[in-house]
Amino acid sequence: MAWNEPGGNRNNQDPWGGGNRGRKDGPPDLDEAIKKGMDKLNRLFGGKGSSGGGGSSSSGGGGVFAIIAVVLVFFLIFNSVYTVDEREQALVLRFGKYLETNGAGLHFKLPLIDHVEIREVTNIRTKVTSGQMLTEDENIVEIDLTVQYVINNLENFLMDVRDAERLLEFAIDSTLRHEVGSAEMDAVLTEGRSVLAVRVQERLQRSLDDYQAGIEVRQVNINEAQPPRAVRSAFDDVQRAKEDERRVVESAEAYRNKVLPEARGQAQRMIEESAAYKAEVISRAEGDTARFLAQLAIYKQAPEVTRERLYIDAMQNVLSNTSKVLVDVKEGNNLMYIPLDRIGAGAATASRDAASAQVGMTPQDLESTISRLIDESLSRQATTTNRSRGR
């Protein structure tokens, strides 16, 4: 029979066991449930369960302290161990004073006494800055700069300066302005950019070392260096004019490098030819002198024979280079002139043309004709001479 049916629950007991306490039908008491839980905790940690009204408060207070103790123990254990990654370093402070720097691995600390700061030290960090700066020749340029750096000393980075990142910004700006102010505008905008980046990196590293910032600068890159936007078009015109000038100069130098060697070669050739001509003239003169002296000695021995021989040699040298023939008739005062060049040219022309086929003259015929003409001329000359003598 169900407990709530008529006559089925004569003891007036509810399912929660509260019928003897004069409680009516309803849910269990919340305070009773809490007290039972505290009793279990007390028994768990060696305490005694509640037996009466007075002991329940004391046992409940002991259970609360036990819970607090357990939580505190777990908290201390959890906060006494920390792990450092391969890319990190850990700075340990004890009562706010530097104690040590730990590398990768599992480490222990005193809870509530030691404080640990963990930072990545191997990854490369980047700082970008830009601005307008004045050059040495009083021109303004706009520069975009990128600085790559790492933390090389965590103690200096966290303990020796208040804000290392902000210090780096100030150092970059100061160093860049100093180096740009020591260079001319053309060097900053053109071929001097790489040199400027190296100088900025060296000076920046010296400044950070003086401040003991714990930062190592790995690379400085000048991304862009240009004149201000208001005068950029005029500056571009100037740059184009300079490029034209440079191109013309290079063309002139190329022409000079081409012409000068040729001129030097021609001059050297003329000098060598002059020296050869000089040696030739001197040698010919010396040879002529020696021959003249030799002929003089022979002439002194036989003047008539030598004189006639010299005459014949001279006439042979002169007449061997001409196409004209002069015939000297003995015992006469006239010279007969025979133009062999014209006769030969006419005969050659006739032989080449149609007359050669009609007449049939050959070179042998031409020679015989010339000989016949010479003989006839000589005979005529002899006849004329005889007639003149007969008179």
C-alpha positions in Angstrom: 0.0 0.0 0.0 1.4 3.5 -0.9 2.4 5.6 2.0 0.0 8.4 1.1 -3.1 6.2 0.8 -5.7 6.3 3.6 -4.6 3.9 6.3 -1.4 3.1 4.5 0.9 5.4 6.4 -0.2 5.0 10.0 3.1 6.1 11.4 2.8 9.4 9.5 6.4 8.9 8.1 7.4 10.7 4.8 10.0 9.3 2.5 12.7 11.7 3.7 12.4 10.3 7.3 11.1 13.5 8.8 7.8 12.2 10.2 9.0 11.9 13.9 10.2 15.5 14.0 6.7 16.9 13.5 7.4 18.0 10.0 4.6 18.0 7.5 4.7 16.9 3.9 7.5 18.7 1.9 11.0 18.6 0.5 14.1 17.8 2.7 15.7 20.5 4.8 18.7 22.3 3.1 20.5 22.8 6.4 20.3 19.1 7.2 21.8 18.2 3.8 24.7 20.6 4.4 25.3 19.3 7.8 25.4 15.7 6.5 28.0 16.7 3.9 30.2 18.4 6.5 30.0 15.3 8.7 31.3 13.2 5.9 34.2 15.6 5.2 35.1 15.6 9.0 35.1 11.8 9.1 37.2 11.8 5.9 39.9 14.1 7.5 39.8 12.3 10.9 37.1 14.4 12.6 34.0 13.2 14.4 30.5 13.4 13.1 27.9 15.7 14.7 26.0 14.1 17.6 24.1 17.0 18.9 23.3 20.6 18.4 26.5 22.0 20.1 28.9 19.8 18.3 27.5 20.5 14.9 28.9 24.0 14.7 32.4 23.1 15.8 32.6 20.2 13.4 31.2 22.3 10.6 34.0 24.9 11.2 36.7 22.3 11.1 35.5 21.0 7.8 35.6 24.5 6.2 39.2 24.9 7.4 40.1 21.5 5.9 38.7 22.5 2.5 40.7 25.7 2.6 43.8 23.8 3.5 43.4 21.4 0.6 42.8 24.2 -1.8 45.8 26.1 -0.5 48.0 23.1 -0.9 46.9 22.5 -4.5 47.4 26.2 -5.2 51.0 26.3 -3.8 51.9 23.1 -5.7 50.5 24.5 -9.0 52.4 27.8 -8.5 55.7 26.3 -7.7 56.3 24.8 -11.1 56.7 26.5 -14.5 57.9 25.5 -17.9 60.1 27.4 -20.4 59.9 26.8 -24.1 62.9 26.4 -26.4 62.4 29.9 -27.8 62.0 31.5 -24.4 63.9 32.5 -21.3 62.6 33.0 -17.8 63.7 35.9 -15.5 63.2 35.0 -11.8 62.7 37.7 -9.2 62.7 37.0 -5.5 61.0 39.8 -3.4 61.4 42.0 -6.5 65.2 41.5 -6.8 66.8 39.7 -9.7 67.7 36.1 -8.9 68.5 34.2 -12.1 67.7 33.6 -15.7 66.6 30.1 -16.8 66.5 28.5 -20.2 64.3 25.9 -21.7 62.9 23.1 -19.4 60.9 22.5 -16.2 61.8 24.7 -13.3 60.6 25.3 -9.7 60.1 28.5 -7.7 58.9 29.6 -4.3 55.2 30.3 -4.4 54.2 33.8 -3.4 57.9 34.7 -3.0 59.4 34.3 -6.5 58.1 36.1 -9.6 58.8 34.8 -13.1 58.8 36.8 -16.3 58.9 34.6 -19.5 59.8 36.2 -22.8 60.6 34.9 -26.3 64.2 35.7 -27.2 64.9 33.9 -30.4 62.2 35.2 -32.7 63.1 38.2 -34.8 61.1 41.3 -34.0 60.4 44.2 -36.3 60.2 47.9 -35.7 59.1 50.2 -38.6 59.6 54.0 -38.5 59.3 56.8 -41.1 59.5 60.6 -41.2 60.9 63.6 -42.9 64.5 64.5 -42.2 67.0 67.2 -43.1 70.1 66.3 -45.1 73.5 67.9 -44.9 72.9 70.0 -48.0 69.7 71.4 -46.4 67.2 69.3 -48.4 64.2 67.3 -46.9 63.8 63.6 -47.6 61.1 61.1 -46.6 62.5 57.8 -45.3 60.8 54.5 -44.4 63.0 52.3 -42.2 62.7 48.8 -40.9 64.7 47.4 -38.0 64.9 43.7 -37.2 66.2 42.8 -33.7 66.2 40.1 -31.0 66.6 40.1 -27.2 70.1 39.0 -26.3 70.0 39.8 -22.6 66.7 39.3 -20.8 67.9 40.8 -17.5 68.9 44.1 -19.2 65.8 44.1 -21.3 63.4 43.9 -18.3 65.5 45.3 -15.4 67.8 48.0 -16.6 65.4 50.1 -18.7 61.8 50.9 -17.9 60.4 50.3 -21.4 62.9 48.8 -23.9 60.5 48.9 -26.8 60.0 52.7 -26.5 63.7 53.2 -25.9 64.4 51.4 -29.2 61.9 53.7 -31.0 63.7 56.8 -29.6 67.1 55.4 -30.5 66.1 54.6 -34.0 64.7 58.0 -34.6 67.8 59.8 -33.2 70.3 57.6 -35.0 68.5 57.9 -38.4 68.2 61.7 -38.1 71.9 62.0 -37.2 73.1 59.8 -40.1 70.8 61.5 -42.7 71.9 64.9 -41.4 75.5 63.9 -42.1 74.8 62.9 -45.8 73.8 64.7 -48.9 70.5 64.2 -50.6 71.8 62.5 -53.7 73.6 59.9 -51.6 70.6 59.2 -49.5 68.2 58.8 -52.5 70.5 56.9 -54.9 73.6 54.7 -54.5 74.3 55.7 -50.9 71.2 54.0 -49.4 73.0 50.8 -48.6 75.9 52.6 -47.0 73.4 54.6 -44.9 71.6 51.5 -43.7 75.0 50.0 -42.5 75.9 53.2 -40.7 72.5 53.4 -39.0 72.8 49.8 -37.8 76.3 50.3 -36.4 75.4 53.5 -34.6 72.1 52.2 -33.3 73.8 49.1 -31.8 76.3 51.3 -30.0 73.5 53.4 -28.5 71.6 50.4 -27.3 74.7 48.9 -25.8 75.4 52.2 -24.0 71.9 52.1 -22.5 72.2 48.3 -21.7 68.9 47.7 -23.3 69.6 44.0 -24.0 68.7 44.3 -27.7 70.8 43.0 -30.6 70.1 44.7 -34.0 70.2 42.0 -36.8 69.3 44.0 -39.9 68.4 47.6 -40.9 66.6 48.1 -44.3 65.7 51.4 -45.9 62.5 50.6 -47.7 62.0 53.9 -49.4 63.8 57.2 -49.6 62.1 60.0 -51.6 61.8 63.7 -51.7 58.7 65.3 -50.3 55.5 64.9 -52.4 55.2 68.6 -53.0 58.5 68.8 -55.0 58.7 65.2 -56.2 57.9 66.1 -59.9 60.6 68.7 -60.0 63.1 66.3 -58.4 62.2 63.7 -61.0 63.0 66.2 -63.7 66.4 66.9 -62.1 67.1 63.2 -61.8 66.3 62.7 -65.5 68.6 65.5 -66.4 71.4 64.0 -64.4 70.8 60.6 -66.0 71.0 62.3 -69.5 74.2 64.0 -68.4 75.6 60.7 -67.2 74.6 59.0 -70.4 76.3 61.7 -72.5 79.5 61.5 -70.4 79.6 57.7 -70.8 79.1 58.0 -74.5 81.9 60.6 -74.8 84.2 58.4 -72.7 83.4 55.4 -74.9 84.2 57.4 -78.0 87.4 58.6 -76.4 88.4 55.1 -75.5 87.8 54.1 -79.1 89.6 57.0 -80.8 92.6 57.4 -78.6 94.0 53.8 -79.2 93.5 54.3 -83.0 95.2 57.6 -82.9 98.1 56.2 -80.9 98.4 53.3 -83.3 98.5 55.6 -86.3 101.0 57.8 -84.6 103.2 54.8 -83.8 102.9 53.5 -87.4 103.9 56.9 -88.8 106.9 57.0 -86.4 107.9 53.5 -87.5 107.5 54.3 -91.2 109.5 57.5 -90.7 112.2 55.6 -89.0 112.2 53.0 -91.8 112.3 55.7 -94.5 115.2 57.4 -92.7 117.1 54.1 -92.5 116.3 53.5 -96.2 117.5 56.9 -97.4 120.6 56.7 -95.3 121.4 53.3 -96.6 120.7 54.4 -100.2 122.9 57.4 -99.8 125.7 55.4 -98.3 125.4 52.9 -101.2 125.4 55.7 -103.8 128.5 57.2 -102.1 130.3 53.9 -102.1 129.4 53.2 -105.8 130.4 56.7 -106.8 133.8 56.3 -105.1 134.3 52.9 -106.7 133.4 54.4 -110.2 135.7 57.4 -109.5 138.6 55.1 -109.0 137.8 53.3 -112.2 137.3 56.6 -114.1 140.7 57.7 -113.0 142.2 54.6 -114.7 140.1 54.8 -118.0 138.2 58.0 -118.3 136.9 57.6 -121.9 135.6 54.1 -121.5 134.1 54.8 -118.2 132.4 58.0 -119.5 130.8 56.1 -122.4 129.8 53.3 -120.2 128.1 55.7 -117.8 126.3 57.4 -120.6 125.0 54.1 -122.0 123.8 53.0 -118.6 122.1 56.3 -118.0 120.3 56.2 -121.4 119.3 52.6 -120.8 117.7 53.5 -117.5 115.9 56.5 -119.0 114.7 54.9 -122.2 113.7 51.5 -120.6 110.8 53.2 -118.9 109.4 54.9 -121.9 107.3 53.7 -124.9 109.0 56.2 -127.3 111.9 55.4 -129.5 114.5 58.0 -130.7 116.6 56.9 -133.6 120.0 58.7 -133.9 121.2 58.7 -137.5 125.0 58.7 -137.9 126.4 61.7 -139.6 123.2 63.5 -139.3 121.7 66.2 -137.2 118.1 64.8 -137.1 116.5 62.4 -134.6 113.7 60.2 -135.7 110.8 59.9 -133.2 108.7 56.7 -133.3 105.6 56.7 -130.9 105.5 53.0 -130.2 102.7 53.4 -127.6 100.4 55.0 -130.1 101.2 52.4 -132.7 100.7 49.6 -130.3 97.5 51.1 -129.0 96.2 51.5 -132.5 97.2 48.0 -133.4 95.6 46.6 -130.3 92.4 48.6 -131.0 92.3 47.4 -134.5 92.9 43.8 -133.4 90.1 44.0 -130.9 87.6 45.5 -133.3 86.3 44.4 -136.6 89.4 45.7 -138.5 91.3 42.8 -137.0 89.2 40.4 -138.9 89.3 42.3 -142.1 93.1 43.1 -142.2 94.3 40.1 -140.3 97.2 41.8 -138.4 98.9 39.9 -135.6 101.5 41.0 -133.1 104.2 39.5 -135.3 102.8 41.5 -138.3 102.9 44.6 -136.1 106.5 44.1 -135.2 107.5 43.5 -138.8 105.6 46.6 -139.8 107.4 48.7 -137.2 110.8 47.3 -138.3 110.0 48.1 -141.9 109.0 51.6 -141.0 112.3 52.0 -139.2 114.3 50.8 -142.1 112.4 53.0 -144.5 113.0 56.0 -142.2 116.7 55.2 -142.0 117.0 54.8 -145.7 115.2 58.1 -146.3 117.4 59.8 -143.8 120.5 58.4 -145.5 119.3 59.5 -148.9 118.6 63.0 -147.7 122.0 63.1 -146.1 123.8 62.0 -149.3 121.9 64.5 -151.4 122.8 67.3 -149.0 126.5 66.3 -149.2 126.4 66.0 -153.1 125.4 69.5 -153.3 
